[in-house]
Amino acid sequence: MTDTIVRNISFSPPNITDAEIEEVIRTLKSGWITTGPKTKEFERQIAKYIGTNKAVCLNSATSAMELTLRILGVGPGDEVITSAYTYTATASIIDHIGAKIILVDTAPGSFEMDYLKLADAITENTKAIIPVDLAGKMCDYETLFKVVESKKELFRASNELQKIFNRVIVMADAAHAFGAERKGLRCGQVADFTCFSFHAVKNLTTAEGGAVVWRNDLGLDDEWLYKQYMLFSLHGQSKDALAKTQKGAWEYDIIYPAYKCNMTDVMAGIGLIQLKRYKDQLERRKEIIEIYDKELLPLGIKSLQHYGENFSSAGHLYLARIPGIGEVERNEIIYLMAEAGITCNVHYKPLPMFTAYKDLGFCIDDYPNAFNMYENEISLPLHTLLNPDELEYIIKHFKETVSSVTNNISKR
């Protein structure tokens, strides 16, 4: 390496401005910092942005996914299918509700699950499928829904809500994909239910947080469904704290012993400002991705295609794959990049490689395509605080490091 000055480039720091800080201060001074008017306003603005009738804000995408399955009545004796190539939250929530996790391998050379194998995985016990909008790019939902329809005769509804669907329910893990579009529809308008993350590293952050939306054309009772999320996220309590502050309205009921995973107004205040700035943030991410593509793809490095004629990603992650290397060389590149002050990552280590999933009976040998995608993948820094000099520095060092490591392979 020729640079003498080592930078310190983070992987994905939050883009927080004075506007977010001032909004938090206003919230703290208002005297209302838990779930209240700002959270409700954030829900309205999310629904408006996506184009759904309702949105529910919670403390994480994990909670959004788990509560959705619980409200749908999915549980012991049921099966839920998801991708082997995802973060643990996508699958762990299936275990939380007592259902059986069914993992599907990715298609060859793809980060998406193999839809042919998905069809084979659907049984009479399948209640839901959780596709993953990895890196911000929406899945091929047209093909996915065709698979679901082709297996419709196998579906066995176990409650009235499931009967409305009369087929396997599709709940998207769109933790990365807030703002993505496909064939004229925004993420949140396609899957039956869509769950978003607003964690600190996400494009739009509330520090911690998440949301769930559902399609407008399913025949669901929006008010009833919204109330179920409120009950499930606040101990099954019939009134939230805001409602209890009304004159003489202290009394409440506990409908059932539920959970505690609400969003706070402090978090929602951050989100409201982030949402106002979001269009510009997406544009900047697109600019960075296009620069990476221009510089790296001609070298033979492969990456997820974020933008095309009928789709636009949220541009959350830049997934670079280096043909001809394995885990050892990939990890060496990450280490050398870190020595140059550049933090990289890997998205993701397939679930069957982790102890928790091995203990559940999964083996990575059954998911060769997922492993092939993982073993040579490196996620480069992608965030809106990157300046042109830092981007040039990352690309220069990445090119040099990859060249050095791959040349050493050829000499062995």
Protein Blocks (a to p, Z undefined) as FASTA:
>chain_A
ZZfbdcdddfbdcdddfklmmmmmmmmmnopabdcfklmmmmmmmmmmnopabdcddfbf
klmmmmmmmmnopaehiacdddfbdcfklmmmmmmnopacddddddehiabdcfklmmmm
pcfklmbdcdddehhiacdfklmmmmmmmmmmmpccfbfklmmnopacddddfklmgoia
eehiaehilmmbdcddfbfkbmbdghiacdddddfklopafklmmmmmmmmmnoopabdf
klmmpghilbccdfbacdddddcfklmmmmmmmmmmmmmmmmmmmmmmmmmmmmmmmnop
acddfbdfkbccehlaccdddehiafklmmmmmmmmmmnopacddddddfklpmklmmno
pafklmmmlmmmmmmgccddddfkbcfklmmmmmmmmmmmmmmmmmmmmmZZ
